[in-house]
Amino acid sequence: MDKLINTVPQNWEEAYRLYEQNFKAKNLQAKNHGLTLLRTALFRYVLPKYGLPFPEGKKLTSVESKAAWKLLGKIPTHELKNALSYQKEVFKILKCTLSICRTYRMHLTKFLLWSQQQPWWNGAVIVSEKDREKRCPKMRNTRSFSKDKPRVTERQINRGCPNFQYTLKSEEISPDLQQELDLFLKFQTALVGNRNRQDQALRPVSAMAHVTAAKRLLGWLHRYQGIPLDELSLKKLVAYSGLTPEGKKDEAEIEAVIELIDSHLEWLREARGASPNTELKAVECLVAVAKFLYHKASKQRSRHQVGGKQVGYKDIPIIEELRLLEGEIMVRVNQSPRCSDESKKWLDWPVFLTCVKQLVEECKERSACGKKRPLKAIAQSYQIALIFMLLSAFPDRSRTLRELEVGRTLFNRDGKWFIEHSAADFKTGDSFCKNGQKRVIELPESLYPFFTEWLEKWRPIFNPKHGYFFTKVNGDPLDTSALGNYFRSRSYRLTGQVFTPHMVRDSIVTHLKLSGAEDTVLAALADLMAHSQKTQGQIYDRRTPSQKVAPALEALQSLSAGILPEPIVEPLIVISFENDAET
């Protein structure tokens, strides 16, 4: 804070630093005795009104001085208008002599008169309480997600590396390849019969994920395997079905395909530092590509039950081989630790709720120093606050936020707001919305004023080119990347943690389990989050092993000892020898 000039002070310490710099600039040869007396006037004769303990000795100890500076940084600038009256009260309490009162009142008055001549005084001090209510809390601090670029993994390659993006760019995709990709997408999503596709249609978002992964694989073929752009096609990824013309298994063809795939997976691990989950996504894409390329070669028409799932294409060797590879990778997925450092990301639920409250406060129309904020900045604050508020009220997957749309998934009925999902609108819809049922969630009333103001006043500022509830600042639909950036940057600024939207689900489950919530509450939360209680325990419960067993250990320690039963005493048998003696 040594160079805090040409700024609006937010607290007494910043105001003092401004005065100190001005004083030193005008009194280059003089001693700083006047500043020492001003600090005494503040620390000893004003701050006790704000809760600082009265100093015990004539001089402040280092501990007392440190506490005084800390408190000085917490008192807002507008409280300067009360400084003289509070000083007078402290003089009276301490029964100070007239000389002491005159000396320290004079130095405090000098400081206040100088402050009143500064351009920031009227905005920072002489302002009505009504205007103050329109001001945001101070939003800038030493943490910035964009500047700090916090890392939560040890991966050497990141978005700043020149070869981070290896996917095919749109201008690199030929018309023929684009047509093939479009047919690939349609094959996965179209409602066609068993003769064309032997499994159920995928949701567009899942099918599109396979198309995106295929573009990455094709980009790898071009950039690292030297395949020219005009030769790229999906068949370059899975060149053979593994069937001979006679319908028999061709091991050589299978080996050729698997060798190429193994090369790619090895590159992901060694050059990219990818996790097993990344490998799994690549192989899942290749299974989808193989189904698209070779579905007509399958003679199978019925669906075979395998492990409780309906699995087709059992007579296509390369698909079966890829499924075996999937299983091998899945073992590593389940056994591998998390790639990211969770301690740099995690927020306990109460801390997350505090973030929500702070972001709501940041929706005000004026900055902390009283300046009018740009309309787009206010609108974005509303949007961010709504995102956090919605997740705190309904901790659903981020897709729900991205695809929220009034009249389709968001409804206002009789003054109440509801989120309504059909089976196609969320990941586990087929399990939770059978026979045309809908998932209906009534949202809390605390959100209603924000919904109304966002839709009527702030959302139009971005000129959205779509009908979704949330939007990018450029008017495009909110996508996964933008939502994640909005969420992580605010979480990091407020807490220093790189908290993500999906971790909200982990946080509430873990909090309730640590709090000893009843099974009925946990079961209801599982229904709300649209997953089973088994999934709740396996995926979202982030308690450590010691936290999980702590209640059992405490219960064992609290149990009382019982009473041992009385010992069984065998009756004594008395043997008589009298008859024997007579005999």
ZALO-70412 format. One line per field, with one value per residue (C-alpha): residue number from 1; residue in three letters; x, y, z. Coordinates in Angstrom, 2 decimals, decimal comma, padded with zeros to 5 digits, always signed. Layout:
BEGIN
i = c(NUM ...)
aa = c(ALA ...)
px = c(X ...)
py = c(Y ...)
pz = c(Z ...)
***
This chain:
BEGIN
i = c(1 2 3 4 5 6 7 8 9 10 11 12 13 14 15 16 17 18 19 20 21 22 23 24 25 26 27 28 29 30 31 32 33 34 35 36 37 38 39 40 41 42 43 44 45 46 47 48 49 50 51 52 53 54 55 56 57 58 59 60 61 62 63 64 65 66 67 68 69 70 71 72 73 74 75 76 77 78 79 80 81 82 83 84 85 86 87 88 89 90 91 92 93 94 95 96 97 98 99 100 101 102 103 104 105 106 107 108 109 110 111 112 113 114 115 116 117 118 119 120 121 122 123 124 125 126 127 128 129 130 131 132 133 134 135 136 137 138 139 140 141 142 143 144 145 146 147 148 149 150 151 152 153 154 155 156 157 158 159 160 161 162 163 164 165 166 167 168 169 170 171 172 173 174 175 176 177 178 179 180 181 182 183 184 185 186 187 188 189 190 191 192 193 194 195 196 197 198 199 200 201 202 203 204 205 206 207 208 209 210 211 212 213 214 215 216 217 218 219 220 221 222 223 224 225 226 227 228 229 230 231 232 233 234 235 236 237 238 239 240 241 242 243 244 245 246 247 248 249 250 251 252 253 254 255 256 257 258 259 260 261 262 263 264 265 266 267 268 269 270 271 272 273 274 275 276 277 278 279 280 281 282 283 284 285 286 287 288 289 290 291 292 293 294 295 296 297 298 299 300 301 302 303 304 305 306 307 308 309 310 311 312 313 314 315 316 317 318 319 320 321 322 323 324 325 326 327 328 329 330 331 332 333 334 335 336 337 338 339 340 341 342 343 344 345 346 347 348 349 350 351 352 353 354 355 356 357 358 359 360 361 362 363 364 365 366 367 368 369 370 371 372 373 374 375 376 377 378 379 380 381 382 383 384 385 386 387 388 389 390 391 392 393 394 395 396 397 398 399 400 401 402 403 404 405 406 407 408 409 410 411 412 413 414 415 416 417 418 419 420 421 422 423 424 425 426 427 428 429 430 431 432 433 434 435 436 437 438 439 440 441 442 443 444 445 446 447 448 449 450 451 452 453 454 455 456 457 458 459 460 461 462 463 464 465 466 467 468 469 470 471 472 473 474 475 476 477 478 479 480 481 482 483 484 485 486 487 488 489 490 491 492 493 494 495 496 497 498 499 500 501 502 503 504 505 506 507 508 509 510 511 512 513 514 515 516 517 518 519 520 521 522 523 524 525 526 527 528 529 530 531 532 533 534 535 536 537 538 539 540 541 542 543 544 545 546 547 548 549 550 551 552 553 554 555 556 557 558 559 560 561 562 563 564 565 566 567 568 569 570 571 572 573 574 575 576 577 578 579 580 581 582 583)
aa = c(MET ASP LYS LEU ILE ASN THR VAL PRO GLN ASN TRP GLU GLU ALA TYR ARG LEU TYR GLU GLN ASN PHE LYS ALA LYS ASN LEU GLN ALA LYS ASN HIS GLY LEU THR LEU LEU ARG THR ALA LEU PHE ARG TYR VAL LEU PRO LYS TYR GLY LEU PRO PHE PRO GLU GLY LYS LYS LEU THR SER VAL GLU SER LYS ALA ALA TRP LYS LEU LEU GLY LYS ILE PRO THR HIS GLU LEU LYS ASN ALA LEU SER TYR GLN LYS GLU VAL PHE LYS ILE LEU LYS CYS THR LEU SER ILE CYS ARG THR TYR ARG MET HIS LEU THR LYS PHE LEU LEU TRP SER GLN GLN GLN PRO TRP TRP ASN GLY ALA VAL ILE VAL SER GLU LYS ASP ARG GLU LYS ARG CYS PRO LYS MET ARG ASN THR ARG SER PHE SER LYS ASP LYS PRO ARG VAL THR GLU ARG GLN ILE ASN ARG GLY CYS PRO ASN PHE GLN TYR THR LEU LYS SER GLU GLU ILE SER PRO ASP LEU GLN GLN GLU LEU ASP LEU PHE LEU LYS PHE GLN THR ALA LEU VAL GLY ASN ARG ASN ARG GLN ASP GLN ALA LEU ARG PRO VAL SER ALA MET ALA HIS VAL THR ALA ALA LYS ARG LEU LEU GLY TRP LEU HIS ARG TYR GLN GLY ILE PRO LEU ASP GLU LEU SER LEU LYS LYS LEU VAL ALA TYR SER GLY LEU THR PRO GLU GLY LYS LYS ASP GLU ALA GLU ILE GLU ALA VAL ILE GLU LEU ILE ASP SER HIS LEU GLU TRP LEU ARG GLU ALA ARG GLY ALA SER PRO ASN THR GLU LEU LYS ALA VAL GLU CYS LEU VAL ALA VAL ALA LYS PHE LEU TYR HIS LYS ALA SER LYS GLN ARG SER ARG HIS GLN VAL GLY GLY LYS GLN VAL GLY TYR LYS ASP ILE PRO ILE ILE GLU GLU LEU ARG LEU LEU GLU GLY GLU ILE MET VAL ARG VAL ASN GLN SER PRO ARG CYS SER ASP GLU SER LYS LYS TRP LEU ASP TRP PRO VAL PHE LEU THR CYS VAL LYS GLN LEU VAL GLU GLU CYS LYS GLU ARG SER ALA CYS GLY LYS LYS ARG PRO LEU LYS ALA ILE ALA GLN SER TYR GLN ILE ALA LEU ILE PHE MET LEU LEU SER ALA PHE PRO ASP ARG SER ARG THR LEU ARG GLU LEU GLU VAL GLY ARG THR LEU PHE ASN ARG ASP GLY LYS TRP PHE ILE GLU HIS SER ALA ALA ASP PHE LYS THR GLY ASP SER PHE CYS LYS ASN GLY GLN LYS ARG VAL ILE GLU LEU PRO GLU SER LEU TYR PRO PHE PHE THR GLU TRP LEU GLU LYS TRP ARG PRO ILE PHE ASN PRO LYS HIS GLY TYR PHE PHE THR LYS VAL ASN GLY ASP PRO LEU ASP THR SER ALA LEU GLY ASN TYR PHE ARG SER ARG SER TYR ARG LEU THR GLY GLN VAL PHE THR PRO HIS MET VAL ARG ASP SER ILE VAL THR HIS LEU LYS LEU SER GLY ALA GLU ASP THR VAL LEU ALA ALA LEU ALA ASP LEU MET ALA HIS SER GLN LYS THR GLN GLY GLN ILE TYR ASP ARG ARG THR PRO SER GLN LYS VAL ALA PRO ALA LEU GLU ALA LEU GLN SER LEU SER ALA GLY ILE LEU PRO GLU PRO ILE VAL GLU PRO LEU ILE VAL ILE SER PHE GLU ASN ASP ALA GLU THR)
px = c(+000,00 +003,03 +001,87 -001,84 -002,37 -004,95 -007,46 -010,64 -009,95 -012,27 -011,34 -009,57 -006,19 -006,23 -007,28 -004,43 -001,93 -003,05 -002,63 +000,76 +002,08 +000,85 +002,37 +005,78 +005,76 +005,25 +007,57 +010,65 +013,09 +010,77 +010,37 +007,18 +006,19 +002,83 +002,03 +002,97 +000,57 -002,18 -001,75 -002,03 -005,14 -006,69 -005,40 -005,74 -008,59 -010,92 -010,60 -011,82 -015,27 -014,97 -014,04 -010,25 -009,19 -007,73 -003,89 -002,41 +000,75 +001,88 +003,15 +001,33 +002,94 +003,62 +000,59 -001,65 -000,32 -000,92 -004,49 -005,07 -003,86 -006,03 -009,11 -008,27 -008,42 -011,91 -013,63 -015,27 -014,31 -017,76 -017,29 -014,77 -017,68 -018,05 -014,37 -014,38 -017,53 -016,22 -012,89 -014,73 -016,54 -013,25 -011,65 -014,54 -014,27 -010,51 -010,89 -008,14 -006,59 -007,43 -003,91 -004,23 -007,66 -006,43 -003,30 -004,94 -008,12 -005,93 -004,09 -007,29 -008,91 -005,97 -006,39 -010,14 -009,82 -007,32 -009,64 -012,59 -010,59 -009,98 -012,14 -013,14 -014,67 -018,20 -018,63 -017,03 -018,29 -021,09 -023,52 -026,97 -027,63 -030,07 -027,25 -024,95 -027,43 -026,97 -023,23 -021,44 -018,91 -015,31 -014,93 -011,24 -008,68 -005,27 -006,72 -007,45 -008,19 -007,03 -003,77 -002,87 -003,83 -004,06 -003,06 -004,80 -002,88 +000,77 +000,21 +002,98 +000,75 -002,01 -004,04 -001,05 +001,04 +001,22 +000,22 -002,57 -005,26 -004,80 -008,38 -009,28 -010,20 -013,36 -011,37 -009,41 -012,53 -013,30 -016,90 -016,81 -015,55 -018,12 -020,87 -019,57 -019,52 -023,09 -024,20 -022,35 -024,29 -027,60 -026,91 -026,50 -029,59 -032,16 -035,08 -034,36 -035,05 -032,83 -031,85 -029,84 -028,82 -028,99 -029,06 -031,17 -030,79 -028,38 -029,29 -027,90 -025,45 -023,98 -023,82 -022,17 -019,52 -018,60 -018,36 -016,12 -013,90 -013,72 -012,44 -009,71 -008,72 -008,64 -006,56 -004,07 -003,90 -003,15 -000,69 +001,15 +000,66 +001,12 -002,22 -003,04 -006,22 -007,81 -007,37 -008,99 -012,17 -013,76 -012,54 -008,98 -009,84 -011,30 -010,08 -011,48 -014,44 -012,36 -014,43 -013,19 -015,39 -016,47 -017,65 -014,81 -012,67 -009,62 -006,99 -004,57 -007,14 -008,06 -004,38 -003,83 -006,73 -005,79 -002,15 -003,16 -005,46 -002,76 -000,42 -002,97 -003,62 +000,13 +000,49 -002,32 -000,59 +003,00 +002,78 -000,39 -000,30 -003,94 -005,93 -007,44 -010,82 -009,56 -008,46 -011,88 -013,66 -011,49 -012,30 -016,02 -015,91 -014,19 -016,89 -019,51 -017,53 -017,24 -020,99 -021,60 -019,16 -020,00 -023,62 -024,69 -022,16 -023,91 -026,24 -027,60 -031,10 -032,10 -030,54 -028,57 -028,73 -025,21 -024,82 -028,31 -027,68 -028,90 -025,79 -025,82 -023,21 -021,96 -020,90 -018,60 -015,13 -013,61 -016,51 -016,12 -012,36 -012,91 -015,37 -012,72 -010,33 -012,99 -013,23 -009,47 -009,34 -012,34 -010,38 -007,67 -010,28 -011,68 -008,25 -006,52 -006,48 -007,91 -005,58 -006,32 -005,38 -008,78 -007,47 -007,10 -010,68 -012,85 -015,35 -017,43 -021,16 -021,41 -018,53 -020,27 -023,45 -021,39 -020,14 -023,76 -024,61 -021,58 -022,39 -025,95 -024,47 -022,37 -025,50 -025,85 -025,75 -022,83 -019,28 -017,90 -016,64 -020,03 -019,39 -022,10 -021,27 -021,68 -025,02 -023,31 -021,28 -024,44 -026,21 -023,32 -023,33 -027,04 -026,38 -023,49 -025,48 -028,44 -026,21 -024,85 -028,30 -029,87 -027,19 -027,52 -031,29 -031,20 -027,73 -028,26 -025,79 -024,53 -026,50 -029,69 -028,39 -027,09 -030,34 -032,72 -035,41 -038,63 -041,58 -039,62 -037,75 -038,58 -042,19 -044,04 -047,42 -049,62 -046,66 -044,43 -041,40 -040,77 -038,07 -039,61 -037,60 -038,64 -036,47 -034,39 -033,51 -031,14 -028,54 -030,53 -033,87 -034,59 -034,47 -036,41 -038,96 -040,60 -043,81 -043,76 -043,45 -041,78 -039,37 -040,86 -038,90 -040,53 -037,92 -037,76 -039,49 -036,23 -035,31 -038,49 -037,55 -034,18 -035,84 -038,21 -035,57 -033,12 -035,62 -037,17 -034,25 -030,80 -030,84 -031,93 -028,75 -026,73 -029,00 -029,14 -029,49 -031,33 -034,12 -032,09 -032,35 -028,61 -026,31 -022,77 -021,94 -021,67 -025,24 -024,34 -025,80 -023,98 -021,72 -019,81 -016,57 -018,15 -020,19 -017,11 -015,06 -017,77 -018,03 -014,35 -013,25 -015,77 -015,08 -011,35 -011,69 -013,79 -012,10 -008,87 -010,35 -010,96 -014,49 -016,50 -020,26 -020,24 -018,50 -021,58 -023,21 -020,26 -020,22 -023,87 -023,79 -020,59 -021,93 -025,17 -023,36 -020,89 -023,82 -025,44 -028,48 -031,17 -031,47 -034,79 -033,09 -030,24 -032,72 -034,70 -031,48 -030,60 -034,02 -033,59 -030,18 -031,57 -029,26 -029,37 -028,26 -025,52 -024,20 -024,53 -022,18 -019,75 -019,33 -020,55 -019,56 -016,14 -015,65 -012,23 -012,03 -011,44 -014,51 -016,63 -015,74 -015,66 -019,37 -018,88 -015,75 -017,56 -020,51 -018,22 -016,56 -019,91 -021,37 -021,71 -020,39 -022,89 -023,01 -021,48 -023,86 -023,43 -020,97 -022,48 -021,65 -021,70 -023,45 -021,15 -021,66 -021,09 -020,03 -020,84 -018,45 -020,47 -022,08 -018,78 -017,19 -019,98 -019,63)
py = c(+000,00 +002,33 +003,76 +004,08 +007,43 +008,81 +006,30 +006,31 +004,92 +002,13 +002,19 +004,25 +002,64 +003,57 +007,13 +007,34 +006,08 +008,77 +011,43 +009,98 +010,16 +013,73 +014,71 +013,24 +014,84 +018,31 +017,85 +016,26 +017,56 +017,36 +014,45 +012,39 +013,41 +014,68 +011,27 +009,57 +011,81 +011,15 +007,39 +007,81 +009,95 +007,15 +004,04 +005,15 +007,66 +006,58 +002,86 +001,77 +002,89 +000,17 -002,55 -002,19 -002,90 +000,08 -000,05 -001,17 +000,93 +004,34 +002,86 +000,35 -003,06 -004,69 -006,94 -003,97 -002,00 -004,91 -005,27 -001,52 -001,56 -004,58 -002,84 +000,38 -001,55 -002,80 +000,52 +001,93 +005,40 +006,89 +006,39 +009,26 +011,63 +010,15 +010,23 +013,49 +012,66 +009,17 +010,65 +012,98 +010,03 +008,16 +011,29 +011,36 +007,67 +007,93 +011,26 +012,81 +016,13 +019,24 +019,26 +015,69 +016,42 +019,52 +017,85 +014,74 +016,50 +018,94 +016,16 +014,26 +017,50 +018,20 +014,76 +015,22 +018,74 +017,43 +014,55 +016,89 +018,75 +015,58 +014,74 +011,42 +012,86 +013,58 +010,22 +008,18 +009,98 +012,46 +010,04 +008,96 +005,51 +004,96 +005,52 +003,31 +000,43 +000,63 +000,04 -003,25 -004,57 -004,20 -006,69 -006,46 -008,26 -009,85 -013,02 -013,14 -016,37 -014,96 -013,57 -016,25 -019,15 -021,56 -025,16 -028,12 -030,84 -031,62 -032,00 -030,32 -029,54 -026,96 -024,48 -022,17 -024,77 -024,42 -028,06 -028,19 -028,20 -031,09 -031,51 -030,81 -027,19 -026,40 -025,11 -028,39 -030,53 -031,33 -031,33 -035,13 -035,59 -033,13 -035,08 -038,30 -036,68 -035,47 -038,99 -040,34 -037,95 -038,81 -042,56 -042,22 -040,08 -041,13 -043,28 -046,20 -049,90 -052,87 -053,48 -050,28 -049,82 -052,41 -050,14 -047,23 -043,73 -041,49 -038,04 -035,34 -034,10 -037,62 -038,25 -034,88 -035,80 -038,78 -036,54 -034,11 -036,98 -038,30 -034,89 -035,08 -038,56 -037,42 -034,41 -036,77 -038,86 -035,76 -034,01 -036,96 -039,84 -037,80 -038,59 -035,82 -033,86 -034,98 -038,64 -038,35 -040,31 -042,21 -045,45 -044,31 -044,66 -048,18 -049,51 -053,04 -054,87 -057,94 -060,14 -062,00 -062,10 -065,56 -064,09 -065,48 -063,64 -061,94 -061,63 -059,67 -056,93 -056,75 -056,51 -053,64 -051,61 -052,27 -051,40 -047,95 -047,41 -048,51 -045,94 -043,22 -044,25 -044,39 -040,88 -039,65 -041,06 -040,07 -036,89 -035,46 -036,88 -037,91 -039,81 -043,28 -041,56 -039,66 -042,95 -044,42 -041,57 -042,13 -045,86 -045,20 -042,93 -045,63 -048,15 -045,69 -045,18 -048,95 -049,38 -046,68 -048,15 -051,84 -052,06 -053,48 -056,32 -057,61 -060,55 -060,18 -058,79 -059,46 -057,82 -060,08 -059,65 -059,24 -058,33 -056,90 -054,58 -054,87 -055,17 -055,43 -056,13 -059,24 -060,74 -057,83 -058,82 -055,33 -054,02 -056,88 -056,26 -052,57 -053,48 -055,68 -052,72 -050,55 -053,02 -053,04 -049,24 -049,09 -051,15 -048,46 -045,71 -047,25 -047,86 -044,59 -041,67 -038,32 -036,39 -033,01 -031,81 -031,73 -029,58 -026,71 -027,10 -028,10 -025,82 -026,88 -026,24 -023,36 -021,57 -022,04 -020,50 -017,54 -017,12 -017,07 -014,32 -012,26 -012,52 -011,35 -008,27 -007,64 -007,09 -003,49 -000,61 +001,33 +000,29 +000,34 +003,90 +005,09 +005,16 +003,95 +000,52 -000,28 -001,93 -005,02 -005,42 -005,29 -007,72 -010,16 -009,90 -010,81 -013,78 -015,10 -014,66 -016,51 -019,40 -019,79 -019,35 -021,95 -024,51 -023,87 -024,47 -027,28 -028,91 -030,42 -031,04 -028,03 -029,13 -028,09 -024,52 -024,39 -025,70 -023,83 -022,28 -020,53 -022,45 -025,66 -026,56 -023,51 -022,56 -019,92 -021,16 -019,13 -017,05 -020,06 -021,16 -024,79 -026,71 -029,52 -032,24 -034,99 -038,11 -036,48 -033,43 -034,99 -037,74 -040,32 -039,42 -042,92 -044,24 -041,42 -040,48 -043,64 -043,82 -040,12 -038,97 -035,63 -034,55 -031,43 -029,30 -026,31 -023,62 -021,56 -018,18 -016,39 -016,81 -015,31 -011,58 -012,36 -014,37 -011,53 -008,79 -010,90 -011,69 -008,24 -005,92 -007,47 -010,39 -008,16 -006,09 -008,95 -009,12 -012,94 -014,77 -017,69 -018,55 -020,01 -018,47 -017,88 -016,43 -015,45 -011,77 -011,81 -013,12 -016,72 -019,64 -020,43 -023,45 -025,76 -023,78 -020,39 -021,71 -023,34 -020,15 -017,97 -020,33 -021,01 -017,39 -016,14 -019,01 -018,37 -014,62 -015,09 -018,12 -018,97 -022,36 -023,56 -024,80 -026,15 -026,41 -030,21 -030,12 -028,42 -031,87 -033,43 -030,61 -030,91 -034,73 -034,66 -031,90 -033,76 -037,03 -035,30 -033,60 -036,96 -036,37 -039,03 -041,66 -040,18 -036,84 -038,50 -040,60 -037,45 -035,69 -038,63 -038,33 -034,56 -035,05 -037,89 -040,69 -043,73 -043,78 -046,20 -043,58 -040,97 -042,97 -044,04 -040,78 -037,76 -038,66 -037,04 -037,87 -039,25 -042,83 -041,48 -039,23 -042,13 -044,33 -041,50 -041,86 -045,60 -045,01 -042,35 -044,66 -047,48 -045,19 -044,01 -047,45 -048,44 -051,67 -054,28 -056,53 -059,94 -062,79 -064,46 -067,34 -070,80 -072,61 -076,40 -077,95 -079,88 -083,63 -085,17 -088,79 -090,86 -093,67 -094,92 -097,87 -098,94 -098,93 -101,11 -103,54)
pz = c(+000,00 -000,23 -003,59 -003,02 -004,71 -007,16 -005,90 -003,83 -000,35 +000,69 +004,38 +007,01 +006,44 +002,74 +003,62 +006,13 +003,52 +001,08 +003,77 +004,76 +001,20 +000,81 +004,18 +003,30 -000,15 +001,38 +004,36 +002,83 +005,48 +008,45 +010,82 +010,79 +014,32 +013,08 +011,59 +014,85 +016,76 +014,20 +014,60 +018,35 +017,89 +015,83 +017,61 +021,23 +021,11 +018,26 +017,55 +021,00 +019,79 +017,11 +019,58 +019,90 +023,52 +025,35 +025,32 +028,61 +028,60 +027,46 +024,19 +022,02 +021,90 +018,51 +019,04 +019,88 +016,91 +014,53 +015,79 +015,36 +011,73 +011,00 +012,41 +010,58 +007,30 +008,10 +008,89 +005,72 +004,60 +005,16 +008,92 +008,92 +009,48 +012,98 +013,92 +015,96 +017,91 +018,72 +019,81 +022,18 +023,76 +024,29 +025,84 +028,30 +029,15 +029,76 +031,62 +029,49 +030,43 +028,45 +026,96 +025,66 +024,21 +022,39 +020,97 +019,54 +018,43 +016,45 +014,55 +013,80 +012,61 +010,27 +008,76 +008,32 +006,84 +004,30 +003,48 +002,94 +000,29 -001,72 -004,78 -003,28 -000,08 -001,32 -003,02 -000,27 +002,85 +002,13 +000,63 +001,76 +003,17 +000,30 -002,19 -000,16 -000,48 -004,26 -003,99 -004,56 -002,10 -003,19 -006,06 -006,91 -004,80 -005,22 -006,80 -010,52 -012,39 -015,73 -014,33 -011,80 -014,11 -011,17 -011,95 -010,36 -012,23 -012,93 -016,67 -018,63 -021,60 -021,20 -023,21 -023,55 -025,37 -029,18 -029,81 -027,24 -029,96 -032,35 -033,54 -037,15 -037,74 -039,67 -042,66 -042,78 -043,18 -046,83 -048,09 -048,42 -044,87 -043,54 -045,31 -043,72 -040,27 -040,77 -041,72 -038,67 -036,44 -038,08 -037,78 -034,01 -033,41 -036,03 -034,93 -037,30 -037,00 -036,14 -039,77 -039,74 -036,12 -033,39 -030,35 -029,18 -030,54 -028,68 -027,45 -029,76 -027,11 -026,68 -030,43 -030,99 -028,37 -030,57 -033,64 -031,75 -030,57 -034,16 -035,30 -032,67 -033,81 -037,45 -036,42 -034,77 -037,96 -040,00 -037,66 -036,15 -038,63 -041,78 -043,43 -046,00 -045,40 -048,67 -047,66 -044,24 -043,62 -040,75 -042,32 -041,62 -037,92 -038,13 -041,46 -041,18 -039,73 -038,91 -041,24 -044,30 -047,45 -046,26 -042,95 -040,86 -038,35 -039,89 -037,14 -039,35 -040,00 -036,33 -035,39 -037,84 -036,40 -032,77 -033,46 -034,74 -031,76 -029,32 -030,89 -030,30 -026,70 -026,01 -027,48 -025,23 -022,16 -022,91 -024,98 -023,44 -019,93 -020,43 -017,84 -018,44 -018,74 -021,82 -023,35 -022,60 -024,41 -027,47 -027,60 -027,03 -030,08 -032,12 -031,16 -032,43 -035,66 -036,17 -035,73 -038,32 -040,85 -040,52 -039,34 -042,72 -042,41 -039,32 -039,90 -036,42 -036,15 -032,54 -029,52 -027,22 -023,49 -022,10 -018,44 -018,29 -021,25 -024,82 -026,98 -030,77 -033,45 -031,64 -034,98 -035,97 -034,64 -034,52 -032,42 -029,96 -029,82 -029,09 -026,35 -024,74 -024,90 -023,27 -020,41 -019,89 -019,77 -017,43 -014,88 -014,94 -014,71 -011,52 -009,99 -010,89 -008,45 -009,54 -011,82 -010,25 -006,78 -005,08 -002,23 -004,74 -005,96 -003,03 -001,27 +001,69 +001,23 +003,76 +002,00 -001,35 +000,09 +001,28 -002,30 -003,49 -000,99 -002,01 -005,72 -005,06 -003,33 -006,44 -008,57 -007,44 -009,89 -008,41 -007,62 -004,09 -004,62 -005,91 -009,66 -012,02 -013,42 -017,15 -017,91 -019,34 -016,14 -014,03 -016,37 -016,16 -012,37 -012,40 -014,66 -012,54 -009,33 -010,87 -011,97 -008,44 -006,86 -009,14 -008,36 -004,64 -004,88 -007,44 -007,69 -011,12 -013,93 -015,88 -018,94 -017,15 -016,89 -020,44 -021,95 -019,66 -021,87 -020,92 -022,30 -022,84 -019,65 -017,50 -016,77 -014,78 -013,59 -011,24 -010,13 -009,41 -011,38 -012,31 -014,15 -016,20 -017,92 -020,26 -020,63 -023,39 -021,27 -018,74 -018,51 -016,56 -018,13 -019,40 -015,82 -014,16 -016,84 -018,11 -020,14 -020,95 -017,33 -016,57 -013,92 -012,29 -009,79 -008,08 -007,50 -004,26 -004,14 -003,38 -007,05 -008,50 -008,34 -009,95 -012,73 -013,54 -013,47 -015,49 -018,24 -018,48 -017,81 -017,98 -020,45 -023,42 -022,95 -024,48 -027,59 -027,43 -030,76 -029,16 -026,75 -023,89 -020,42 -020,02 -022,66 -023,46 -023,37 -027,18 -027,49 -028,32 -026,34 -023,11 -023,70 -021,35 -021,62 -020,90 -017,98 -016,47 -016,88 -015,31 -012,36 -011,75 -012,07 -009,48 -007,11 -007,37 -006,84 -003,73 -002,16 -003,98 -004,94 -008,52 -007,78 -010,74 -011,41 -011,18 -007,79 -006,34 -006,37 -004,55 -001,99 -000,92 -000,72 +001,35 +003,62 +004,37 +005,03 +007,36 +009,10 +009,80 +007,59 +007,79 +005,08 +003,97 +003,27 +001,36 -000,63 -001,51 -002,56 -004,81 -006,47 -006,84 -008,47 -010,63 -009,64 -007,37 -003,75 -004,83 -007,26 -004,53 -002,34 -005,05 -006,99 -005,05 -001,49 -001,06 +002,62 +003,47 +004,78 +008,29 +008,04 +006,91 +009,86 +012,46 +013,48 +014,05 +016,13 +018,20 +018,70 +019,84 +022,38 +023,74 +024,37 +028,01 +029,40 +030,51 +033,56 +033,56 +034,52 +037,88 +037,71 +037,67 +040,92 +040,71 +043,72 +046,01 +046,02 +049,43 +049,31 +052,35 +053,39 +056,40 +054,63 +053,20 +056,63 +058,09 +055,26)
***
